[in-house]
Amino acid sequence: MIPSEFEYIKAKSIDEAIVLLQEDDNAKLLAGGHSLIPALKLRLNRPTKLIDISRIPELKGISQEGNELVIGAMTTHYEIMTNDLVRKYLPILSQAAELIGDVQVRNAGTLGGSLAHADPAADWPASMLATEATIVVAGGGGKRSIKASDFFTGFYTTALEEGEIITQIRVPIPPAGTKTTYLKFMQPASRFAIVGCAVVAKVNGVFDDVKVAFTGVSDMAFRDTAVENALKGQKTDEASIMSAAAIAAESVNILSDHFADEGYRKHLAKVYLKRALVSLV
């Protein structure tokens, strides 16, 4: 299908993009476009203005600032996947990026665009939760920082307010001895997660400082605190892993659709948590 008529504007700066958003309540931001363009073609979205932020220099790049990696919102999945700093300090992000879509999607899609879209089957939300990332946004009221745990609020919804733009994502560098992983069972055509599992933990004979997050399981990504508490201080043996896997995803409403019903998704959550934990020990 053909999108409805809109005005295309290429913003040159974050401030210009914010002003353009404030001028028109029906304007939409264009990042990589992999979520928005199909919606435009189906006329599920009918913006009067399309504000392209893909060429704003301040929204790109990956750098280290103190004990954090700072990732620009317009950084592509491929750039994250191949970045040396990410591979060194946060390999979970490289893993997640490598599992996203195909080559075309990874080269065009962006971290900020994915987070703003908040698809419940997207890969980034679980990784952001498990790494305790912070999403930095800018709008007419200035800048603010939102913890990943507060950012995802429901089915395709976030804590972003009208006129706000994600500018960067700040991810703490884990302390020495921390291991990370992201695994998923994917829908083969779209490569979206039917179940994705992100784990960050200190592993030295026992599990410590464990963070477990799932995507694809419920109406939004979530931290599984019951599993985290069950693993804390436990030996890194089969008994501990099996006990934790048995309670995975028991605290949320499980999605059921034509890709996987509730029972199968819950089973996959347990299987992929077990695989993730085994890979760390």
Backbone as CSV, one residue per row, in Angstrom:
resi,resn,N_x,N_y,N_z,CA_x,CA_y,CA_z,C_x,C_y,C_z
1,MET,0.831,-1.202,0.000,0.000,0.000,0.000,0.864,1.250,0.000
2,ILE,0.229,2.366,-0.264,0.923,3.646,-0.323,0.572,4.452,0.922
3,PRO,1.576,5.052,1.606,1.276,5.852,2.795,0.400,7.049,2.451
4,SER,-0.296,7.562,3.454,-1.034,8.806,3.269,-0.032,9.952,3.109
5,GLU,-0.485,11.067,2.597,0.406,12.196,2.307,0.983,12.782,3.592
6,PHE,2.284,13.099,3.561,2.932,13.745,4.704,4.062,14.633,4.191
7,GLU,4.500,15.553,5.050,5.637,16.411,4.742,6.895,15.788,5.336
8,TYR,7.922,15.638,4.517,9.183,15.052,4.973,10.161,16.167,5.319
9,ILE,10.722,16.098,6.537,11.683,17.100,6.992,12.898,16.384,7.570
10,LYS,14.084,16.750,7.128,15.309,16.175,7.675,15.868,17.130,8.728
11,ALA,15.761,16.744,9.991,16.237,17.597,11.080,17.762,17.593,11.123
12,LYS,18.334,18.756,11.423,19.791,18.889,11.465,20.348,18.818,12.879
13,SER,19.482,18.932,13.883,19.933,18.899,15.272,18.818,18.366,16.160
14,ILE,19.179,17.979,17.377,18.181,17.517,18.339,17.199,18.635,18.648
15,ASP,17.717,19.840,18.853,16.842,20.977,19.178,15.833,21.238,18.066
16,GLU,16.285,21.157,16.816,15.362,21.374,15.699,14.284,20.299,15.676
17,ALA,14.669,19.064,15.912,13.693,17.969,15.919,12.658,18.164,17.018
18,ILE,13.095,18.618,18.189,12.168,18.858,19.302,11.179,19.954,18.944
19,VAL,11.677,21.034,18.347,10.797,22.140,17.948,9.766,21.661,16.928
20,LEU,10.206,20.883,15.962,9.290,20.372,14.941,8.211,19.481,15.557
21,LEU,8.582,18.670,16.537,7.599,17.826,17.222,6.595,18.666,17.997
22,GLN,7.069,19.743,18.609,6.184,20.607,19.391,5.199,21.359,18.503
23,GLU,5.601,21.617,17.279,4.747,22.370,16.360,3.586,21.546,15.814
24,ASP,3.716,20.225,15.850,2.697,19.367,15.229,2.517,18.102,16.059
25,ASP,1.372,17.982,16.706,1.094,16.807,17.542,1.014,15.520,16.733
26,ASN,0.828,15.654,15.422,0.677,14.469,14.577,1.943,14.151,13.780
27,ALA,3.072,14.756,14.186,4.347,14.466,13.533,4.939,13.183,14.102
28,LYS,5.727,12.492,13.285,6.395,11.268,13.712,7.890,11.369,13.412
29,LEU,8.695,10.736,14.285,10.131,10.667,14.055,10.467,9.457,13.192
30,LEU,11.420,9.639,12.289,11.920,8.549,11.461,13.361,8.270,11.858
31,ALA,13.605,7.064,12.381,14.966,6.652,12.726,15.437,5.698,11.638
32,GLY,15.508,4.390,11.934,15.864,3.426,10.892,14.701,3.113,9.975
33,GLY,13.479,3.226,10.504,12.278,3.059,9.692,11.729,1.652,9.592
34,HIS,12.377,0.674,10.230,11.936,-0.713,10.053,10.615,-1.020,10.742
35,SER,10.243,-0.227,11.711,8.928,-0.391,12.339,7.919,0.602,11.766
36,LEU,8.378,1.834,11.543,7.457,2.885,11.115,7.018,2.737,9.662
37,ILE,7.947,2.452,8.753,7.603,2.412,7.327,6.501,1.394,7.026
38,PRO,6.572,0.159,7.547,5.454,-0.767,7.300,4.128,-0.240,7.840
39,ALA,4.175,0.430,9.006,2.945,0.993,9.570,2.396,2.110,8.692
40,LEU,3.296,2.883,8.072,2.852,3.936,7.154,2.201,3.330,5.915
41,LYS,2.814,2.285,5.382,2.271,1.660,4.171,0.896,1.055,4.413
42,LEU,0.689,0.534,5.612,-0.616,-0.030,5.966,-1.593,1.035,6.456
43,ARG,-1.108,2.266,6.528,-1.880,3.414,7.019,-2.365,3.210,8.456
44,LEU,-1.582,2.462,9.220,-1.839,2.369,10.653,-1.370,3.637,11.348
45,ASN,-0.389,4.294,10.743,0.060,5.623,11.158,-0.136,6.577,9.997
46,ARG,-0.702,7.747,10.280,-0.934,8.748,9.231,-0.397,10.102,9.687
47,PRO,0.920,10.235,9.810,1.481,11.505,10.278,1.347,12.602,9.235
48,THR,1.243,13.818,9.712,1.243,14.961,8.798,2.667,15.377,8.444
49,LYS,3.610,15.079,9.366,5.021,15.360,9.118,5.845,14.146,9.519
50,LEU,6.885,13.870,8.736,7.835,12.814,9.064,9.187,13.489,9.272
51,ILE,9.675,13.441,10.508,10.905,14.143,10.867,12.050,13.137,10.906
52,ASP,12.938,13.231,9.944,14.058,12.303,9.810,15.196,12.756,10.727
53,ILE,15.545,11.922,11.720,16.620,12.271,12.652,17.873,11.429,12.409
54,SER,17.924,10.752,11.282,19.004,9.790,11.036,20.358,10.436,10.788
55,ARG,20.388,11.726,10.468,21.658,12.387,10.146,22.118,13.345,11.241
56,ILE,21.550,13.262,12.420,21.954,14.149,13.513,23.197,13.558,14.183
57,PRO,24.343,14.244,14.103,25.600,13.658,14.598,25.569,13.304,16.080
58,GLU,24.888,14.127,16.904,24.878,13.899,18.357,24.176,12.605,18.753
59,LEU,23.414,12.034,17.837,22.659,10.821,18.148,23.396,9.546,17.756
60,LYS,24.636,9.686,17.319,25.366,8.515,16.819,26.604,8.243,17.657
61,GLY,27.074,7.017,17.584,28.366,6.674,18.162,28.302,5.935,19.486
62,ILE,29.430,5.303,19.817,29.592,4.556,21.062,30.892,5.014,21.714
63,SER,30.815,5.372,22.991,32.003,5.829,23.704,31.958,5.347,25.145
64,GLN,33.102,5.425,25.805,33.177,5.091,27.224,33.315,6.368,28.026
65,GLU,32.444,6.543,29.003,32.522,7.667,29.927,32.548,7.103,31.338
66,GLY,33.734,7.109,31.947,33.859,6.527,33.276,33.525,5.049,33.253
67,ASN,32.575,4.660,34.081,32.199,3.253,34.191,30.943,2.935,33.385
68,GLU,30.707,3.688,32.317,29.537,3.455,31.471,29.931,3.451,30.004
69,LEU,29.200,2.679,29.214,29.238,2.839,27.767,28.058,3.710,27.378
70,VAL,28.319,4.698,26.544,27.285,5.621,26.091,27.032,5.349,24.612
71,ILE,25.800,4.985,24.300,25.434,4.601,22.934,24.414,5.593,22.403
72,GLY,24.736,6.249,21.295,23.798,7.180,20.687,22.558,6.465,20.194
73,ALA,21.423,7.135,20.297,20.147,6.500,19.959,20.079,6.048,18.505
74,MET,20.794,6.743,17.610,20.756,6.384,16.193,21.853,5.394,15.799
75,THR,22.531,4.833,16.764,23.526,3.802,16.483,22.815,2.538,16.005
76,THR,23.298,1.964,14.922,22.613,0.802,14.346,22.955,-0.481,15.109
77,HIS,22.121,-1.481,14.897,22.365,-2.788,15.506,23.732,-3.332,15.071
78,TYR,24.065,-3.150,13.802,25.339,-3.655,13.290,26.513,-2.961,13.971
79,GLU,26.409,-1.656,14.169,27.494,-0.921,14.823,27.697,-1.402,16.256
80,ILE,26.615,-1.717,16.940,26.727,-2.254,18.301,27.336,-3.650,18.262
81,MET,26.895,-4.457,17.329,27.372,-5.839,17.212,28.883,-5.908,17.007
82,THR,29.442,-4.959,16.253,30.847,-5.028,15.853,31.762,-4.102,16.649
83,ASN,31.221,-3.342,17.583,32.027,-2.361,18.306,32.954,-3.036,19.322
84,ASP,34.212,-2.619,19.344,35.204,-3.240,20.229,34.903,-2.986,21.704
85,LEU,34.443,-1.791,22.051,34.118,-1.495,23.449,32.967,-2.367,23.939
86,VAL,31.972,-2.521,23.093,30.824,-3.358,23.457,31.268,-4.803,23.638
87,ARG,32.050,-5.296,22.712,32.509,-6.688,22.800,33.365,-6.914,24.048
88,LYS,34.134,-5.924,24.429,35.021,-6.062,25.582,34.257,-6.012,26.898
89,TYR,33.359,-5.028,27.035,32.728,-4.773,28.326,31.304,-5.319,28.456
90,LEU,30.570,-5.364,27.356,29.162,-5.761,27.407,28.828,-6.694,26.242
91,PRO,29.424,-7.880,26.227,29.179,-8.798,25.108,27.719,-9.196,24.955
92,ILE,26.933,-9.064,26.010,25.500,-9.355,25.902,24.843,-8.496,24.828
93,LEU,25.320,-7.254,24.670,24.739,-6.363,23.663,25.147,-6.788,22.255
94,SER,26.374,-7.246,22.102,26.800,-7.777,20.802,25.979,-9.006,20.431
95,GLN,25.747,-9.869,21.419,24.947,-11.069,21.174,23.536,-10.702,20.739
96,ALA,22.923,-9.778,21.468,21.553,-9.382,21.142,21.478,-8.779,19.746
97,ALA,22.433,-7.904,19.424,22.429,-7.250,18.115,22.570,-8.259,16.985
98,GLU,23.412,-9.261,17.194,23.658,-10.261,16.148,22.423,-11.102,15.853
99,LEU,21.528,-11.217,16.824,20.327,-12.035,16.655,19.145,-11.253,16.079
100,ILE,19.320,-9.960,15.854,18.228,-9.132,15.341,18.110,-9.282,13.828
101,GLY,16.923,-9.611,13.355,16.595,-9.587,11.935,17.634,-10.220,11.031
102,ASP,17.881,-9.535,9.921,18.884,-9.977,8.956,19.885,-8.852,8.738
103,VAL,20.761,-9.020,7.761,21.815,-8.032,7.522,21.231,-6.651,7.246
104,GLN,20.183,-6.600,6.438,19.579,-5.312,6.095,19.005,-4.620,7.329
105,VAL,18.313,-5.375,8.152,17.722,-4.803,9.367,18.814,-4.322,10.310
106,ARG,19.857,-5.115,10.489,20.926,-4.738,11.417,21.680,-3.500,10.951
107,ASN,21.748,-3.278,9.650,22.464,-2.111,9.139,21.623,-0.845,9.115
108,ALA,20.315,-0.971,9.193,19.446,0.208,9.147,18.749,0.480,10.477
109,GLY,18.322,-0.566,11.157,17.606,-0.396,12.418,18.500,0.172,13.507
110,THR,17.910,0.897,14.451,18.671,1.581,15.489,18.218,1.166,16.884
111,LEU,19.126,1.320,17.836,18.807,1.002,19.224,17.695,1.902,19.744
112,GLY,17.822,3.210,19.525,16.807,4.139,20.013,15.450,3.907,19.393
113,GLY,15.428,3.615,18.101,14.159,3.351,17.432,13.472,2.125,17.984
114,SER,14.244,1.075,18.242,13.673,-0.148,18.797,13.109,0.083,20.192
115,LEU,13.848,0.815,21.024,13.375,1.071,22.388,12.115,1.923,22.383
116,ALA,12.063,2.929,21.523,10.879,3.791,21.463,9.657,3.024,20.974
117,HIS,9.859,2.096,20.053,8.745,1.303,19.521,8.228,0.309,20.556
118,ALA,9.132,-0.218,21.374,8.779,-1.092,22.508,7.961,-2.311,22.097
119,ASP,8.348,-2.927,21.002,7.702,-4.183,20.608,7.954,-5.229,21.696
120,PRO,6.923,-5.909,22.171,7.116,-6.894,23.249,7.972,-8.083,22.846
121,ALA,8.233,-8.251,21.536,9.079,-9.344,21.064,10.453,-8.864,20.610
122,ALA,10.769,-7.588,20.829,12.070,-7.056,20.426,13.162,-7.558,21.363
123,ASP,14.398,-7.554,20.882,15.515,-8.087,21.659,16.093,-7.103,22.668
124,TRP,16.140,-5.820,22.312,16.834,-4.861,23.163,16.227,-4.676,24.550
125,PRO,14.921,-4.659,24.721,14.388,-4.389,26.066,14.917,-5.323,27.149
126,ALA,14.999,-6.620,26.879,15.508,-7.551,27.894,16.960,-7.243,28.245
127,SER,17.760,-6.933,27.230,19.165,-6.611,27.474,19.312,-5.320,28.270
128,MET,18.468,-4.346,27.989,18.504,-3.089,28.730,18.134,-3.300,30.197
129,LEU,17.152,-4.149,30.442,16.734,-4.430,31.817,17.817,-5.185,32.581
130,ALA,18.394,-6.192,31.955,19.392,-7.018,32.643,20.679,-6.252,32.928
131,THR,21.021,-5.291,32.082,22.235,-4.497,32.294,21.965,-3.235,33.098
132,GLU,20.714,-3.012,33.465,20.300,-1.830,34.235,20.707,-0.539,33.531
133,ALA,20.399,-0.481,32.253,20.704,0.687,31.439,19.801,1.861,31.804
134,THR,20.239,3.039,31.391,19.463,4.263,31.560,19.224,4.878,30.189
135,ILE,17.990,5.253,29.917,17.638,5.874,28.639,17.546,7.379,28.857
136,VAL,18.356,8.135,28.124,18.374,9.594,28.242,17.507,10.181,27.136
137,VAL,16.589,11.068,27.517,15.668,11.658,26.546,15.724,13.176,26.642
138,ALA,15.330,13.832,25.566,15.281,15.293,25.526,13.952,15.729,24.941
139,GLY,13.433,16.840,25.458,12.170,17.385,24.973,12.072,18.857,25.297
140,GLY,10.877,19.404,25.150,10.677,20.817,25.421,10.997,21.204,26.851
141,GLY,10.856,20.271,27.765,11.147,20.534,29.175,12.580,20.267,29.565
142,GLY,13.435,19.964,28.597,14.832,19.682,28.879,15.147,18.203,28.804
143,LYS,16.248,17.826,29.440,16.693,16.433,29.417,16.274,15.719,30.700
144,ARG,16.080,14.413,30.596,15.867,13.585,31.785,16.357,12.175,31.504
145,SER,16.654,11.467,32.571,17.146,10.095,32.473,16.114,9.146,33.062
146,ILE,15.849,8.053,32.339,14.835,7.086,32.758,15.496,5.717,32.880
147,LYS,15.387,5.104,34.042,15.902,3.749,34.203,15.133,2.800,33.290
148,ALA,15.834,1.816,32.768,15.166,0.839,31.902,13.990,0.189,32.616
149,SER,14.113,-0.010,33.919,13.037,-0.636,34.693,11.781,0.220,34.742
150,ASP,11.930,1.523,34.478,10.781,2.436,34.467,10.351,2.814,33.057
151,PHE,11.172,2.469,32.065,10.926,2.949,30.704,9.811,2.188,30.005
152,PHE,9.807,0.869,30.146,8.791,0.049,29.469,7.569,-0.056,30.372
153,THR,6.449,0.452,29.887,5.266,0.567,30.750,4.112,-0.331,30.332
154,GLY,4.187,-0.961,29.162,3.098,-1.816,28.714,3.273,-2.217,27.267
155,PHE,2.219,-2.723,26.687,2.219,-3.227,25.319,2.483,-2.082,24.344
156,TYR,3.664,-2.068,23.719,4.084,-1.005,22.795,4.037,0.382,23.436
157,THR,4.193,0.490,24.726,4.150,1.796,25.392,5.373,1.984,26.282
158,THR,5.782,3.252,26.394,6.958,3.593,27.191,6.674,4.831,28.032
159,ALA,7.669,5.222,28.812,7.562,6.411,29.653,7.865,7.693,28.887
160,LEU,8.128,7.595,27.583,8.349,8.801,26.779,7.108,9.682,26.790
161,GLU,7.318,10.975,26.982,6.220,11.927,26.928,6.161,12.560,25.541
162,GLU,5.028,13.203,25.250,4.858,13.846,23.942,6.006,14.815,23.675
163,GLY,6.576,14.717,22.492,7.630,15.641,22.096,9.019,15.268,22.578
164,GLU,9.166,14.116,23.227,10.487,13.704,23.700,11.173,12.776,22.699
165,ILE,12.497,12.856,22.679,13.332,12.057,21.786,14.373,11.323,22.618
166,ILE,14.561,10.046,22.354,15.675,9.330,22.977,16.971,9.825,22.341
167,THR,17.920,10.257,23.175,19.181,10.778,22.648,20.346,9.813,22.841
168,GLN,20.360,9.120,23.968,21.447,8.171,24.208,21.026,7.129,25.234
169,ILE,21.763,6.059,25.260,21.544,4.986,26.229,22.859,4.794,26.967
170,ARG,22.793,4.842,28.299,23.981,4.700,29.139,23.910,3.347,29.850
171,VAL,24.914,2.526,29.605,24.908,1.163,30.138,26.099,0.984,31.073
172,PRO,25.854,0.658,32.345,26.970,0.455,33.274,27.865,-0.705,32.835
173,ILE,29.170,-0.512,32.966,30.113,-1.593,32.702,30.116,-2.516,33.921
174,PRO,29.821,-3.786,33.746,29.746,-4.692,34.897,31.098,-4.836,35.596
175,PRO,31.086,-5.090,36.907,32.346,-5.292,37.636,33.043,-6.574,37.210
176,ALA,34.324,-6.661,37.551,35.108,-7.856,37.214,34.442,-9.104,37.777
177,GLY,34.500,-10.173,37.020,33.898,-11.429,37.446,32.472,-11.611,36.986
178,THR,31.929,-10.596,36.302,30.552,-10.674,35.807,30.526,-11.333,34.433
179,LYS,29.561,-12.202,34.235,29.351,-12.828,32.935,27.960,-12.461,32.427
180,THR,27.822,-12.408,31.117,26.547,-12.003,30.519,26.211,-12.885,29.330
181,THR,24.924,-13.006,29.055,24.511,-13.723,27.844,23.091,-13.332,27.458
182,TYR,22.803,-13.457,26.173,21.443,-13.285,25.661,21.171,-14.405,24.667
183,LEU,20.111,-15.161,24.917,19.697,-16.253,24.037,18.229,-16.079,23.682
184,LYS,17.838,-16.591,22.523,16.413,-16.504,22.190,15.985,-17.641,21.276
185,PHE,14.703,-17.943,21.363,14.023,-18.821,20.413,13.226,-17.900,19.511
186,MET,13.537,-17.904,18.223,12.985,-16.886,17.330,11.948,-17.436,16.361
187,GLN,11.079,-16.535,15.933,10.164,-16.840,14.842,11.005,-16.804,13.560
188,PRO,11.043,-17.864,12.770,12.037,-17.965,11.700,11.917,-16.927,10.594
189,ALA,10.734,-16.434,10.315,10.590,-15.466,9.227,11.017,-14.070,9.665
190,SER,10.470,-13.589,10.767,10.772,-12.232,11.235,12.014,-12.178,12.107
191,ARG,12.392,-13.296,12.696,13.479,-13.401,13.672,13.187,-12.626,14.956
192,PHE,11.944,-12.224,15.165,11.557,-11.673,16.458,11.588,-12.788,17.497
193,ALA,11.754,-12.405,18.756,11.831,-13.388,19.832,10.445,-13.915,20.197
194,ILE,10.280,-15.218,20.123,9.123,-15.834,20.773,9.403,-15.879,22.269
195,VAL,10.645,-16.183,22.607,11.156,-16.025,23.974,12.618,-15.618,23.883
196,GLY,12.981,-14.544,24.566,14.369,-14.128,24.680,14.733,-14.001,26.147
197,CYS,15.948,-14.407,26.500,16.374,-14.408,27.901,17.741,-13.742,28.027
198,ALA,17.823,-12.695,28.839,19.075,-11.988,29.102,19.477,-12.222,30.554
199,VAL,20.738,-12.582,30.765,21.229,-12.845,32.120,22.560,-12.133,32.330
200,VAL,22.665,-11.440,33.458,23.911,-10.824,33.905,24.144,-11.305,35.332
201,ALA,25.323,-11.860,35.624,25.564,-12.400,36.965,27.053,-12.506,37.257
202,LYS,27.391,-12.339,38.522,28.725,-12.698,38.985,28.722,-14.201,39.242
203,VAL,29.726,-14.868,38.713,29.777,-16.327,38.819,31.162,-16.732,39.320
204,ASN,31.210,-17.242,40.541,32.475,-17.709,41.109,32.184,-18.831,42.104
205,GLY,31.677,-19.921,41.571,31.276,-21.023,42.430,29.859,-20.885,42.951
206,VAL,29.420,-19.635,43.084,28.033,-19.342,43.459,27.523,-18.226,42.554
207,PHE,26.207,-18.110,42.440,25.592,-17.013,41.699,25.463,-15.800,42.618
208,ASP,25.840,-14.638,42.112,25.711,-13.415,42.898,25.343,-12.265,41.971
209,ASP,24.634,-11.292,42.527,24.229,-10.097,41.777,23.607,-10.490,40.433
210,VAL,22.619,-11.363,40.500,21.999,-11.933,39.300,20.882,-11.030,38.787
211,LYS,20.871,-10.812,37.475,19.787,-10.080,36.825,19.299,-10.918,35.650
212,VAL,18.012,-11.185,35.644,17.400,-12.015,34.605,16.231,-11.255,34.000
213,ALA,16.203,-11.146,32.687,15.097,-10.451,32.018,14.639,-11.260,30.808
214,PHE,13.346,-11.182,30.556,12.746,-11.894,29.422,12.079,-10.910,28.471
215,THR,12.063,-11.271,27.201,11.270,-10.572,26.196,10.496,-11.612,25.395
216,GLY,9.382,-11.186,24.777,8.572,-12.093,23.979,7.597,-12.922,24.781
217,VAL,7.756,-12.955,26.093,6.965,-13.826,26.957,5.638,-13.190,27.338
218,SER,5.679,-11.899,27.667,4.500,-11.190,28.161,4.249,-9.955,27.299
219,ASP,3.367,-9.060,27.764,3.031,-7.893,26.945,4.124,-6.837,26.943
220,MET,5.166,-7.030,27.748,6.359,-6.194,27.687,7.503,-6.960,28.340
221,ALA,8.719,-6.550,28.059,9.877,-7.186,28.678,9.842,-6.954,30.183
222,PHE,10.430,-7.894,30.944,10.356,-7.771,32.397,11.548,-8.443,33.061
223,ARG,11.922,-7.946,34.244,12.891,-8.599,35.110,12.176,-9.681,35.903
224,ASP,12.754,-10.861,35.969,12.176,-11.952,36.749,12.864,-11.986,38.110
225,THR,12.353,-11.177,39.035,12.990,-11.044,40.346,12.879,-12.321,41.176
226,ALA,11.846,-13.115,40.940,11.722,-14.381,41.673,12.892,-15.306,41.341
227,VAL,13.242,-15.369,40.071,14.390,-16.179,39.650,15.682,-15.601,40.220
228,GLU,15.818,-14.288,40.166,17.026,-13.643,40.692,17.226,-13.973,42.168
229,ASN,16.155,-13.860,42.937,16.243,-14.145,44.372,16.546,-15.619,44.636
230,ALA,15.981,-16.488,43.800,16.214,-17.923,43.980,17.667,-18.307,43.706
231,LEU,18.327,-17.574,42.819,19.700,-17.901,42.447,20.744,-17.270,43.361
232,LYS,20.405,-16.178,44.003,21.393,-15.424,44.783,22.031,-16.301,45.855
233,GLY,23.354,-16.398,45.794,24.100,-17.148,46.791,24.090,-18.648,46.609
234,GLN,23.418,-19.126,45.572,23.337,-20.571,45.343,24.544,-21.071,44.536
235,LYS,24.896,-22.313,44.754,25.991,-22.912,44.003,25.656,-22.946,42.509
236,THR,26.705,-22.861,41.715,26.508,-22.890,40.256,26.459,-24.339,39.779
237,ASP,25.498,-25.075,40.327,25.374,-26.482,39.960,24.022,-26.745,39.306
238,GLU,23.845,-27.962,38.847,22.624,-28.316,38.126,21.381,-28.151,38.984
239,ALA,21.470,-28.489,40.258,20.306,-28.396,41.139,19.814,-26.958,41.258
240,SER,20.739,-26.014,41.432,20.361,-24.602,41.544,19.746,-24.096,40.248
241,ILE,20.346,-24.477,39.131,19.850,-24.031,37.828,18.461,-24.594,37.554
242,MET,18.257,-25.853,37.841,16.954,-26.473,37.605,15.879,-25.868,38.502
243,SER,16.224,-25.572,39.753,15.262,-24.961,40.676,14.849,-23.575,40.193
244,ALA,15.822,-22.799,39.702,15.512,-21.464,39.195,14.673,-21.544,37.927
245,ALA,15.032,-22.451,37.025,14.288,-22.589,35.771,12.843,-22.987,36.024
246,ALA,12.609,-23.745,37.072,11.253,-24.225,37.368,10.288,-23.093,37.687
247,ILE,10.809,-21.954,38.180,9.920,-20.840,38.543,9.986,-19.688,37.545
248,ALA,10.696,-19.872,36.441,10.818,-18.802,35.446,9.461,-18.438,34.859
249,ALA,9.225,-17.137,34.729,8.018,-16.597,34.080,6.720,-17.030,34.763
250,GLU,6.780,-17.332,36.045,5.567,-17.727,36.766,4.801,-16.526,37.309
251,SER,5.414,-15.340,37.275,4.811,-14.174,37.929,4.126,-13.216,36.959
252,VAL,4.036,-13.570,35.667,3.468,-12.653,34.673,2.390,-13.354,33.858
253,ASN,1.585,-12.540,33.181,0.621,-13.081,32.226,1.353,-13.414,30.929
254,ILE,1.234,-14.643,30.483,1.976,-15.115,29.313,1.174,-14.856,28.043
255,LEU,1.868,-14.355,27.009,1.231,-14.150,25.713,0.838,-15.488,25.089
256,SER,-0.229,-15.459,24.321,-0.642,-16.628,23.546,-1.091,-16.138,22.178
257,ASP,-0.449,-16.613,21.115,-0.806,-16.187,19.767,-0.545,-17.329,18.791
258,HIS,-0.602,-17.015,17.485,-0.442,-18.062,16.484,0.992,-18.569,16.379
259,PHE,1.944,-17.881,17.018,3.323,-18.360,17.029,3.573,-19.356,18.166
260,ALA,2.952,-19.110,19.313,3.159,-19.987,20.470,2.074,-19.714,21.495
261,ASP,1.479,-20.773,22.026,0.460,-20.562,23.052,1.127,-20.361,24.413
262,GLU,0.304,-20.096,25.412,0.817,-19.768,26.745,1.708,-20.870,27.311
263,GLY,1.255,-22.106,27.201,2.018,-23.213,27.765,3.377,-23.388,27.114
264,TYR,3.423,-23.242,25.786,4.686,-23.417,25.072,5.651,-22.281,25.398
265,ARG,5.136,-21.049,25.476,6.000,-19.919,25.811,6.598,-20.082,27.212
266,LYS,5.768,-20.492,28.162,6.275,-20.680,29.524,7.344,-21.774,29.541
267,HIS,7.114,-22.846,28.809,8.109,-23.921,28.708,9.417,-23.387,28.121
268,LEU,9.315,-22.590,27.054,10.515,-22.040,26.427,11.270,-21.113,27.365
269,ALA,10.545,-20.332,28.164,11.202,-19.436,29.119,12.074,-20.238,30.083
270,LYS,11.562,-21.350,30.543,12.313,-22.192,31.471,13.523,-22.823,30.776
271,VAL,13.315,-23.304,29.564,14.401,-23.937,28.810,15.517,-22.938,28.520
272,TYR,15.146,-21.727,28.086,16.177,-20.764,27.695,16.860,-20.133,28.893
273,LEU,16.171,-20.024,30.026,16.865,-19.597,31.239,17.908,-20.643,31.629
274,LYS,17.519,-21.904,31.591,18.467,-22.974,31.926,19.679,-22.918,30.999
275,ARG,19.452,-22.771,29.703,20.569,-22.720,28.754,21.460,-21.509,29.013
276,ALA,20.837,-20.376,29.324,21.617,-19.164,29.592,22.497,-19.342,30.822
277,LEU,21.934,-19.899,31.878,22.705,-20.098,33.107,23.829,-21.108,32.902
278,VAL,23.537,-22.185,32.202,24.568,-23.196,31.933,25.730,-22.585,31.152
279,SER,25.417,-21.670,30.236,26.471,-21.052,29.424,27.395,-20.152,30.244
280,LEU,26.932,-19.734,31.425,27.732,-18.829,32.253,28.652,-19.559,33.229
281,VAL,28.369,-20.823,33.504,29.121,-21.516,34.570,30.164,-22.485,33.998
